Amino acid sequence: MKKIILSLLAASMLLGCGDKTDTALNNDTEVVRVQIQHVANGQDSPYLSTSGIVEAANNAQLSTRMMGHVERVYVSTGDKVKKGASLVRVNSADLSAKSAQANAMITEAQAAYNNAEKDLQRFQALFNDNSASQKELDDMRSRFEMAQARLEAARQMKNEVGAQYAYANLSAPFSGVVTGVFIDEGDLANPGVPLVAIEAPGTFEVSTRVAENDIQKIKKDSKATILVKALDTTLSATVSEVSSSAAISGGQFVVKAIVEKAPENLRSGMYATVQFPVEGDTMNAPILIPLEAVVERGQLRGIYTVSQQNTALLRWVRLGRTYGEQVEVLSGLSGEESFIVSSEGKLFNGVKVQIQ
Protein backbone atom coordinates (compact mmCIF):
# COMPACT_ATOMS: atom_id res chain seq x y z
CA MET A 1 0.00 0.00 0.00
CA LYS A 2 2.85 2.41 0.89
CA LYS A 3 4.51 1.73 -2.48
CA ILE A 4 1.25 2.55 -4.33
CA ILE A 5 0.83 5.85 -2.47
CA LEU A 6 4.45 6.85 -3.13
CA SER A 7 4.03 6.06 -6.83
CA LEU A 8 0.91 8.24 -7.07
CA LEU A 9 2.65 11.14 -5.34
CA ALA A 10 5.61 10.90 -7.67
CA ALA A 11 3.35 10.89 -10.72
CA SER A 12 1.40 13.94 -9.54
CA MET A 13 4.64 15.82 -8.90
CA LEU A 14 5.82 15.06 -12.40
CA LEU A 15 2.50 16.26 -13.85
CA GLY A 16 2.71 19.46 -11.82
CA CYS A 17 6.23 20.14 -13.00
CA GLY A 18 5.16 19.55 -16.55
CA ASP A 19 2.33 22.17 -16.26
CA LYS A 20 4.67 24.81 -14.86
CA THR A 21 7.20 24.10 -17.56
CA ASP A 22 4.57 24.46 -20.27
CA THR A 23 3.28 27.72 -18.74
CA ALA A 24 6.76 29.11 -18.53
CA LEU A 25 7.37 28.17 -22.13
CA ASN A 26 4.11 29.76 -23.19
CA ASN A 27 4.97 32.97 -21.30
CA ASP A 28 8.40 33.00 -22.88
CA THR A 29 7.10 32.52 -26.40
CA GLU A 30 3.90 34.68 -26.25
CA VAL A 31 4.37 38.00 -28.01
CA VAL A 32 1.58 40.53 -28.47
CA ARG A 33 1.70 42.91 -31.37
CA VAL A 34 0.88 46.46 -30.35
CA GLN A 35 0.65 49.94 -31.78
CA ILE A 36 2.07 52.84 -29.81
CA GLN A 37 1.57 56.56 -29.92
CA HIS A 38 3.62 59.42 -28.60
CA VAL A 39 2.09 61.85 -26.14
CA ALA A 40 0.44 64.79 -27.90
CA ASN A 41 0.18 68.19 -26.33
CA GLY A 42 -3.18 69.87 -26.82
CA GLN A 43 -1.72 73.28 -27.53
CA ASP A 44 -2.92 73.26 -31.17
CA SER A 45 -6.62 72.87 -30.31
CA PRO A 46 -7.31 73.33 -26.59
CA TYR A 47 -10.88 73.44 -25.32
CA LEU A 48 -12.76 74.96 -22.45
CA SER A 49 -15.10 72.18 -21.36
CA THR A 50 -18.30 72.72 -19.32
CA SER A 51 -21.47 70.77 -18.56
CA GLY A 52 -24.84 71.82 -19.95
CA ILE A 53 -28.43 70.78 -20.64
CA VAL A 54 -30.15 70.49 -24.00
CA GLU A 55 -33.20 72.74 -24.36
CA ALA A 56 -35.60 73.61 -27.14
CA ALA A 57 -34.79 77.06 -28.50
CA ASN A 58 -38.51 77.91 -28.61
CA ASN A 59 -40.39 76.76 -25.52
CA ALA A 60 -43.07 78.12 -23.22
CA GLN A 61 -44.83 77.33 -19.96
CA LEU A 62 -48.42 78.54 -20.09
CA SER A 63 -50.36 79.74 -17.04
CA THR A 64 -53.48 81.76 -16.33
CA ARG A 65 -54.02 85.13 -14.63
CA MET A 66 -57.38 84.08 -13.19
CA MET A 67 -58.33 81.62 -10.51
CA GLY A 68 -60.89 78.94 -11.31
CA HIS A 69 -61.55 75.24 -11.66
CA VAL A 70 -60.27 73.48 -14.76
CA GLU A 71 -63.20 72.35 -16.87
CA ARG A 72 -61.34 70.62 -19.68
CA VAL A 73 -57.83 69.50 -20.57
CA TYR A 74 -57.61 68.94 -24.30
CA VAL A 75 -54.06 67.58 -24.62
CA SER A 76 -51.68 65.06 -23.10
CA THR A 77 -47.91 64.95 -22.84
CA GLY A 78 -46.39 64.13 -26.22
CA ASP A 79 -49.27 65.46 -28.32
CA LYS A 80 -48.44 67.54 -31.38
CA VAL A 81 -50.45 70.75 -31.61
CA LYS A 82 -50.78 73.57 -34.10
CA LYS A 83 -50.67 77.27 -33.34
CA GLY A 84 -53.97 78.41 -31.81
CA ALA A 85 -55.12 74.94 -30.76
CA SER A 86 -57.03 74.79 -27.44
CA LEU A 87 -55.06 73.31 -24.56
CA VAL A 88 -56.92 73.99 -21.29
CA ARG A 89 -60.25 75.61 -20.43
CA VAL A 90 -60.80 77.22 -17.03
CA ASN A 91 -64.27 77.94 -15.64
CA SER A 92 -65.27 81.45 -16.74
CA ALA A 93 -68.79 81.98 -15.41
CA ASP A 94 -67.79 85.31 -13.87
CA LEU A 95 -66.32 86.42 -17.18
CA SER A 96 -69.57 85.58 -18.92
CA ALA A 97 -71.43 87.82 -16.48
CA LYS A 98 -68.94 90.64 -17.00
CA SER A 99 -69.25 90.21 -20.76
CA ALA A 100 -73.04 90.56 -20.53
CA GLN A 101 -72.64 93.69 -18.41
CA ALA A 102 -70.21 95.14 -20.96
CA ASN A 103 -72.66 94.45 -23.79
CA ALA A 104 -75.46 96.17 -21.87
CA MET A 105 -73.24 99.18 -21.19
CA ILE A 106 -72.34 99.38 -24.86
CA THR A 107 -76.02 99.33 -25.84
CA GLU A 108 -76.84 102.07 -23.34
CA ALA A 109 -73.87 104.20 -24.32
CA GLN A 110 -74.63 103.77 -28.01
CA ALA A 111 -78.21 105.00 -27.52
CA ALA A 112 -77.02 108.02 -25.53
CA TYR A 113 -74.40 108.73 -28.18
CA ASN A 114 -76.94 108.62 -31.02
CA ASN A 115 -79.30 110.94 -29.12
CA ALA A 116 -76.52 113.40 -28.30
CA GLU A 117 -75.34 113.39 -31.90
CA LYS A 118 -78.83 114.26 -33.16
CA ASP A 119 -79.22 117.05 -30.57
CA LEU A 120 -75.86 118.50 -31.58
CA GLN A 121 -76.83 118.50 -35.24
CA ARG A 122 -80.19 120.13 -34.38
CA PHE A 123 -78.64 122.89 -32.29
CA GLN A 124 -75.98 123.45 -34.92
CA ALA A 125 -78.74 124.16 -37.43
CA LEU A 126 -80.54 126.47 -34.98
CA PHE A 127 -77.30 128.30 -34.27
CA ASN A 128 -76.72 128.80 -37.97
CA ASP A 129 -80.22 130.37 -38.17
CA ASN A 130 -79.47 132.54 -35.13
CA SER A 131 -82.16 130.65 -33.19
CA ALA A 132 -79.78 129.25 -30.54
CA SER A 133 -77.05 130.85 -28.50
CA GLN A 134 -73.40 129.95 -28.50
CA LYS A 135 -73.68 128.60 -24.94
CA GLU A 136 -76.52 126.26 -25.89
CA LEU A 137 -74.46 124.95 -28.79
CA ASP A 138 -71.42 124.46 -26.54
CA ASP A 139 -73.55 122.58 -23.99
CA MET A 140 -74.82 120.24 -26.71
CA ARG A 141 -71.30 119.69 -27.97
CA SER A 142 -70.07 118.83 -24.44
CA ARG A 143 -72.98 116.46 -23.98
CA PHE A 144 -72.11 114.76 -27.26
CA GLU A 145 -68.45 114.39 -26.34
CA MET A 146 -69.34 112.86 -22.95
CA ALA A 147 -71.65 110.36 -24.65
CA GLN A 148 -68.87 109.51 -27.08
CA ALA A 149 -66.43 108.95 -24.19
CA ARG A 150 -68.88 106.68 -22.34
CA LEU A 151 -69.37 104.62 -25.48
CA GLU A 152 -65.60 104.24 -25.90
CA ALA A 153 -65.23 103.23 -22.22
CA ALA A 154 -67.89 100.55 -22.63
CA ARG A 155 -66.15 99.19 -25.71
CA GLN A 156 -62.79 99.05 -23.92
CA MET A 157 -64.42 97.20 -21.03
CA LYS A 158 -65.64 94.68 -23.57
CA ASN A 159 -62.08 94.33 -24.89
CA GLU A 160 -60.79 93.80 -21.33
CA VAL A 161 -63.23 90.97 -20.79
CA GLY A 162 -62.19 89.48 -24.11
CA ALA A 163 -58.55 89.60 -23.03
CA GLN A 164 -59.43 87.75 -19.83
CA TYR A 165 -61.04 85.03 -21.93
CA ALA A 166 -57.60 84.36 -23.44
CA TYR A 167 -56.43 83.26 -19.96
CA ALA A 168 -59.54 81.18 -19.38
CA ASN A 169 -59.00 79.27 -22.61
CA LEU A 170 -55.30 78.56 -23.06
CA SER A 171 -54.20 78.01 -26.65
CA ALA A 172 -50.89 77.06 -28.24
CA PRO A 173 -48.74 80.16 -28.99
CA PHE A 174 -46.90 78.23 -31.72
CA SER A 175 -46.93 74.83 -33.38
CA GLY A 176 -45.02 72.23 -31.40
CA VAL A 177 -45.14 69.31 -28.98
CA VAL A 178 -46.68 69.27 -25.51
CA THR A 179 -43.87 68.39 -23.09
CA GLY A 180 -45.83 68.54 -19.85
CA VAL A 181 -49.36 68.80 -18.45
CA PHE A 182 -49.32 69.84 -14.79
CA ILE A 183 -53.02 69.90 -13.94
CA ASP A 184 -56.10 67.66 -14.18
CA GLU A 185 -59.75 68.38 -14.82
CA GLY A 186 -61.43 69.64 -11.66
CA ASP A 187 -58.25 71.06 -10.13
CA LEU A 188 -58.08 74.68 -9.08
CA ALA A 189 -55.91 76.78 -11.36
CA ASN A 190 -53.99 79.55 -9.64
CA PRO A 191 -52.57 82.67 -11.29
CA GLY A 192 -48.96 82.30 -12.41
CA VAL A 193 -48.75 78.54 -11.84
CA PRO A 194 -47.75 76.68 -15.07
CA LEU A 195 -50.48 74.44 -16.47
CA VAL A 196 -49.00 73.23 -19.77
CA ALA A 197 -45.48 73.23 -21.24
CA ILE A 198 -44.93 73.26 -24.99
CA GLU A 199 -41.87 73.43 -27.21
CA ALA A 200 -41.17 73.66 -30.91
CA PRO A 201 -39.01 70.74 -32.08
CA GLY A 202 -36.20 70.99 -34.57
CA THR A 203 -34.14 73.80 -33.08
CA PHE A 204 -32.20 73.04 -29.91
CA GLU A 205 -29.73 74.94 -27.78
CA VAL A 206 -27.46 73.95 -24.93
CA SER A 207 -27.38 76.13 -21.84
CA THR A 208 -24.28 76.02 -19.68
CA ARG A 209 -22.51 78.10 -17.03
CA VAL A 210 -18.95 79.35 -17.22
CA ALA A 211 -16.74 80.55 -14.38
CA GLU A 212 -15.61 84.15 -14.24
CA ASN A 213 -12.01 83.18 -15.02
CA ASP A 214 -13.02 81.67 -18.39
CA ILE A 215 -15.90 83.85 -19.59
CA GLN A 216 -13.53 86.23 -21.45
CA LYS A 217 -12.41 83.32 -23.63
CA ILE A 218 -15.88 82.82 -25.12
CA LYS A 219 -17.25 85.11 -27.81
CA LYS A 220 -20.68 85.35 -29.38
CA ASP A 221 -21.05 83.67 -32.81
CA SER A 222 -17.98 81.50 -32.14
CA LYS A 223 -18.10 77.75 -32.78
CA ALA A 224 -18.54 75.08 -30.11
CA THR A 225 -18.72 71.29 -29.92
CA ILE A 226 -21.54 69.49 -28.12
CA LEU A 227 -20.95 65.96 -26.77
CA VAL A 228 -24.18 64.12 -25.92
CA LYS A 229 -23.25 60.98 -24.01
CA ALA A 230 -26.78 59.52 -24.09
CA LEU A 231 -26.63 59.42 -27.90
CA ASP A 232 -22.86 58.87 -28.13
CA THR A 233 -22.65 61.64 -30.70
CA THR A 234 -20.83 64.91 -31.31
CA LEU A 235 -22.67 67.96 -32.65
CA SER A 236 -21.58 71.34 -33.98
CA ALA A 237 -23.01 74.49 -32.43
CA THR A 238 -22.73 78.28 -32.54
CA VAL A 239 -22.63 80.48 -29.45
CA SER A 240 -25.82 82.55 -29.51
CA GLU A 241 -25.77 84.21 -26.09
CA VAL A 242 -23.08 85.19 -23.60
CA SER A 243 -24.38 86.66 -20.37
CA SER A 244 -22.77 89.90 -19.24
CA SER A 245 -23.74 89.46 -15.59
CA ALA A 246 -23.56 86.66 -13.04
CA ALA A 247 -25.51 88.46 -10.32
CA ILE A 248 -28.53 86.16 -10.56
CA SER A 249 -26.79 82.95 -11.67
CA GLY A 250 -24.71 82.07 -8.65
CA GLY A 251 -21.49 83.78 -9.69
CA GLN A 252 -21.29 81.97 -13.03
CA PHE A 253 -22.11 83.33 -16.47
CA VAL A 254 -24.82 81.71 -18.59
CA VAL A 255 -23.77 80.80 -22.13
CA LYS A 256 -26.09 79.35 -24.77
CA ALA A 257 -25.13 77.62 -28.02
CA ILE A 258 -27.51 76.77 -30.89
CA VAL A 259 -27.14 73.23 -32.29
CA GLU A 260 -26.63 73.50 -36.05
CA LYS A 261 -27.95 70.11 -37.19
CA ALA A 262 -29.92 68.37 -34.46
CA PRO A 263 -30.55 64.61 -34.89
CA GLU A 264 -34.08 63.29 -34.61
CA ASN A 265 -33.40 61.47 -31.33
CA LEU A 266 -32.12 64.58 -29.54
CA ARG A 267 -34.42 65.47 -26.63
CA SER A 268 -34.73 68.37 -24.23
CA GLY A 269 -33.26 67.71 -20.82
CA MET A 270 -30.36 65.56 -22.03
CA TYR A 271 -27.03 66.26 -20.39
CA ALA A 272 -24.21 67.39 -22.65
CA THR A 273 -20.61 68.52 -22.52
CA VAL A 274 -19.91 71.83 -24.25
CA GLN A 275 -16.41 72.43 -25.59
CA PHE A 276 -15.43 75.97 -26.53
CA PRO A 277 -12.19 76.24 -28.57
CA VAL A 278 -9.86 78.82 -27.03
CA GLU A 279 -6.41 80.10 -27.89
CA GLY A 280 -3.73 77.69 -26.66
CA ASP A 281 -1.21 78.32 -23.90
CA THR A 282 2.06 76.62 -24.84
CA MET A 283 3.29 76.69 -21.25
CA ASN A 284 0.20 74.99 -19.86
CA ALA A 285 -0.83 72.82 -22.81
CA PRO A 286 -2.70 69.70 -21.66
CA ILE A 287 -1.38 66.19 -22.29
CA LEU A 288 -4.01 64.35 -24.32
CA ILE A 289 -4.40 60.62 -24.98
CA PRO A 290 -7.15 58.68 -26.81
CA LEU A 291 -9.98 57.38 -24.65
CA GLU A 292 -9.53 53.91 -26.19
CA ALA A 293 -6.07 53.67 -24.62
CA VAL A 294 -7.38 54.04 -21.07
CA VAL A 295 -7.57 50.87 -18.94
CA GLU A 296 -10.09 50.76 -16.07
CA ARG A 297 -9.66 48.67 -12.92
CA GLY A 298 -12.47 49.57 -10.59
CA GLN A 299 -12.00 53.25 -9.76
CA LEU A 300 -8.43 53.30 -11.06
CA ARG A 301 -7.44 54.45 -14.53
CA GLY A 302 -4.25 53.53 -16.29
CA ILE A 303 -2.44 53.05 -19.59
CA TYR A 304 0.03 50.49 -20.89
CA THR A 305 3.54 51.63 -21.75
CA VAL A 306 6.49 49.68 -23.20
CA SER A 307 9.46 48.96 -20.94
CA GLN A 308 13.09 48.79 -22.03
CA GLN A 309 12.76 44.98 -22.14
CA ASN A 310 9.89 45.31 -24.68
CA THR A 311 7.26 44.22 -22.18
CA ALA A 312 3.91 45.81 -21.36
CA LEU A 313 3.88 47.89 -18.22
CA LEU A 314 0.61 49.12 -16.68
CA ARG A 315 0.92 52.61 -15.27
CA TRP A 316 -1.78 54.34 -13.21
CA VAL A 317 -2.61 57.91 -14.20
CA ARG A 318 -4.91 60.71 -13.04
CA LEU A 319 -7.26 61.97 -15.73
CA GLY A 320 -8.91 65.35 -16.17
CA ARG A 321 -11.28 66.86 -18.71
CA THR A 322 -12.49 65.09 -21.83
CA TYR A 323 -11.89 66.72 -25.21
CA GLY A 324 -13.92 64.86 -27.80
CA GLU A 325 -12.28 61.46 -28.29
CA GLN A 326 -9.32 62.43 -26.09
CA VAL A 327 -8.83 62.87 -22.36
CA GLU A 328 -6.39 65.02 -20.43
CA VAL A 329 -3.70 63.33 -18.29
CA LEU A 330 -3.03 65.32 -15.14
CA SER A 331 -0.29 63.11 -13.71
CA GLY A 332 1.48 59.82 -14.41
CA LEU A 333 2.64 60.54 -17.94
CA SER A 334 5.11 63.07 -19.31
CA GLY A 335 5.14 64.81 -22.65
CA GLU A 336 8.09 62.81 -24.01
CA GLU A 337 6.80 59.27 -23.45
CA SER A 338 4.84 56.83 -25.60
CA PHE A 339 1.99 54.47 -24.74
CA ILE A 340 0.14 51.52 -26.25
CA VAL A 341 -2.97 52.46 -28.20
CA SER A 342 -4.14 49.06 -29.44
CA SER A 343 -3.04 45.42 -29.41
CA GLU A 344 -3.80 42.18 -31.24
CA GLY A 345 -3.96 40.20 -28.01
CA LYS A 346 -4.63 40.53 -24.33
CA LEU A 347 -2.28 42.84 -22.48
CA PHE A 348 -1.05 42.32 -18.94
CA ASN A 349 1.97 43.30 -16.91
CA GLY A 350 5.14 41.63 -18.17
CA VAL A 351 3.84 40.26 -21.46
CA LYS A 352 6.28 40.63 -24.32
CA VAL A 353 5.19 43.06 -27.02
CA GLN A 354 6.24 43.72 -30.57
CA ILE A 355 5.78 47.25 -31.85
CA GLN A 356 4.27 47.42 -35.30
Residue pairs with C-beta under 8 A, 6 or more apart in sequence:
27 351
30 345
30 351
30 352
31 352
31 353
31 354
32 312
32 343
32 344
32 345
32 346
32 347
32 351
32 352
32 353
32 354
33 343
33 344
33 345
33 353
33 354
33 356
34 304
34 306
34 312
34 340
34 341
34 342
34 343
34 344
34 347
34 353
34 354
34 355
34 356
35 340
35 341
35 342
35 343
35 355
35 356
36 306
36 338
36 339
36 340
36 341
36 355
37 289
37 290
37 293
37 338
37 339
37 341
38 337
38 338
39 287
39 288
39 289
39 329
39 333
39 334
39 335
39 336
39 337
39 338
39 339
40 287
40 288
40 289
41 285
41 286
41 287
41 288
41 335
42 280
42 285
42 286
42 287
42 288
42 323
42 326
42 328
43 280
43 281
43 282
43 285
44 280
45 277
45 280
46 277
46 278
46 279
46 280
46 281
46 285
46 286
46 323
47 225
47 275
47 276
47 277
47 278
47 321
47 323
47 324
48 210
48 214
48 217
48 218
48 275
48 276
48 277
48 278
49 273
49 274
49 275
49 276
49 321
49 322
49 323
50 208
50 209
50 210
50 255
50 273
50 274
50 276
51 208
51 271
51 272
51 273
51 274
52 206
52 207
52 208
52 209
52 226
52 257
52 271
52 272
52 273
52 274
53 206
53 207
53 208
53 269
53 270
53 271
53 272
54 204
54 205
54 206
54 228
54 259
54 266
54 267
54 268
54 269
54 270
54 271
54 272
55 204
55 205
55 206
55 207
55 268
55 269
56 176
56 179
56 199
56 200
56 201
56 203
56 204
56 205
56 268
57 200
57 203
57 204
57 205
57 258
58 174
58 176
58 199
58 200
58 203
59 176
59 179
59 197
59 198
59 199
59 200
59 268
60 173
60 174
60 197
60 198
60 199
61 194
61 196
61 197
62 87
62 88
62 170
62 173
62 194
62 195
62 196
62 197
62 198
63 191
63 192
63 193
63 194
63 195
64 88
64 90
64 167
64 168
64 170
64 189
64 191
64 195
65 164
65 167
65 191
65 192
66 90
66 92
66 95
66 164
66 167
66 168
66 189
66 191
67 188
67 189
67 190
67 191
68 90
68 91
68 92
68 94
68 168
68 188
68 189
69 90
69 91
69 186
69 187
69 188
69 189
70 88
70 89
70 90
70 91
70 183
70 184
70 185
70 186
70 187
70 188
70 189
70 195
71 89
71 90
71 91
71 185
72 88
72 89
72 185
73 87
73 88
73 181
73 183
73 184
73 185
74 85
74 86
74 87
74 88
74 89
75 81
75 85
75 87
75 88
75 178
75 181
75 196
76 178
76 181
77 178
77 179
77 180
77 181
78 177
78 178
79 177
79 178
80 175
80 176
80 177
80 178
81 87
81 172
81 175
81 176
81 177
81 178
81 198
82 172
82 175
83 172
83 173
83 174
83 175
84 171
84 172
85 171
85 172
86 169
86 170
86 171
87 170
87 171
87 172
87 178
87 195
87 196
87 198
88 169
88 170
88 183
88 189
88 195
88 196
89 168
89 169
89 170
90 167
90 168
90 169
90 170
90 189
91 168
92 164
92 165
92 168
92 169
95 161
95 164
95 165
95 168
98 161
98 164
99 158
99 161
99 162
99 165
102 154
102 157
102 158
102 160
102 161
103 158
105 154
105 157
106 151
106 154
106 155
106 158
108 154
109 147
109 150
109 151
109 153
109 154
110 151
112 147
112 150
112 151
113 144
113 147
113 148
113 150
113 151
115 147
116 140
116 143
116 144
116 146
116 147
116 148
117 144
117 147
119 140
119 143
119 144
120 140
120 141
120 143
120 144
122 140
123 132
123 136
123 137
123 140
124 137
124 140
126 132
126 136
127 133
127 134
127 136
127 137
170 195
170 196
172 198
173 198
174 198
174 200
175 200
176 198
176 199
176 200
176 201
177 198
177 199
177 200
177 201
178 196
178 197
178 198
179 197
179 198
179 199
179 268
180 194
180 196
180 197
181 195
181 196
181 197
182 193
182 194
182 195
182 196
182 197
183 189
183 195
183 196
189 195
199 268
202 262
203 258
203 259
203 262
204 258
204 259
204 262
204 266
204 268
205 237
205 240
205 256
205 257
205 258
205 259
206 226
206 237
206 256
206 257
206 259
206 272
206 274
207 254
207 255
207 256
208 254
208 255
208 256
208 257
208 274
209 249
209 250
209 252
209 253
209 254
209 255
210 218
210 252
210 253
210 255
211 252
211 253
212 246
212 251
212 252
212 253
214 278
215 242
215 253
215 255
217 276
217 278
217 279
218 239
218 242
218 255
218 276
218 278
219 239
219 242
220 239
220 240
220 241
220 242
221 238
221 239
221 240
222 238
222 239
222 276
222 277
223 236
223 237
223 238
223 239
223 277
224 236
224 237
224 238
224 239
224 257
224 274
224 275
224 276
224 277
225 234
225 235
225 236
225 237
225 274
225 275
225 277
225 324
226 234
226 235
226 236
226 237
226 257
226 259
226 272
226 273
226 274
226 275
227 233
227 234
227 235
227 272
227 273
227 274
227 275
227 322
227 324
228 234
228 235
228 266
228 270
228 271
228 272
229 271
229 272
229 273
230 270
230 271
231 263
231 265
231 266
231 270
233 263
234 324
235 259
235 260
235 261
235 262
235 263
235 266
236 259
236 260
236 261
237 257
237 258
237 259
237 260
237 274
238 257
238 258
238 260
239 255
239 256
239 257
239 276
240 256
240 257
240 258
241 254
241 255
241 256
242 253
242 255
243 249
243 253
243 254
243 255
244 253
245 253
246 252
246 253
255 274
255 276
257 274
259 266
273 322
275 323
275 324
286 320
286 321
286 323
286 328
286 329
287 328
287 329
287 333
287 334
287 335
288 323
288 326
288 327
288 328
288 329
289 303
289 326
289 327
289 329
289 333
289 339
290 325
290 326
290 327
290 341
291 322
291 325
291 326
291 327
292 325
292 341
292 342
293 303
293 304
293 339
293 340
293 341
293 342
294 301
294 302
294 303
294 319
294 327
295 301
295 302
295 303
295 304
295 314
300 316
301 316
301 317
301 318
301 319
302 314
302 315
302 316
302 317
302 332
303 314
303 315
303 317
303 332
303 333
303 339
303 340
304 312
304 313
304 314
304 315
304 339
304 340
304 343
304 347
305 312
305 313
305 315
305 337
305 338
305 339
305 340
306 312
306 313
306 338
306 340
306 353
306 355
307 313
310 352
310 353
310 354
310 355
311 349
311 350
311 351
311 352
311 353
312 340
312 347
312 348
312 349
312 350
312 351
312 353
313 349
314 347
314 348
314 349
315 332
315 333
316 332
317 329
317 330
317 331
317 332
317 333
318 329
318 330
318 331
318 332
319 327
319 328
319 329
319 330
320 327
320 328
320 329
320 330
321 327
321 328
322 328
333 339
340 347
340 353
343 353
345 351
347 353
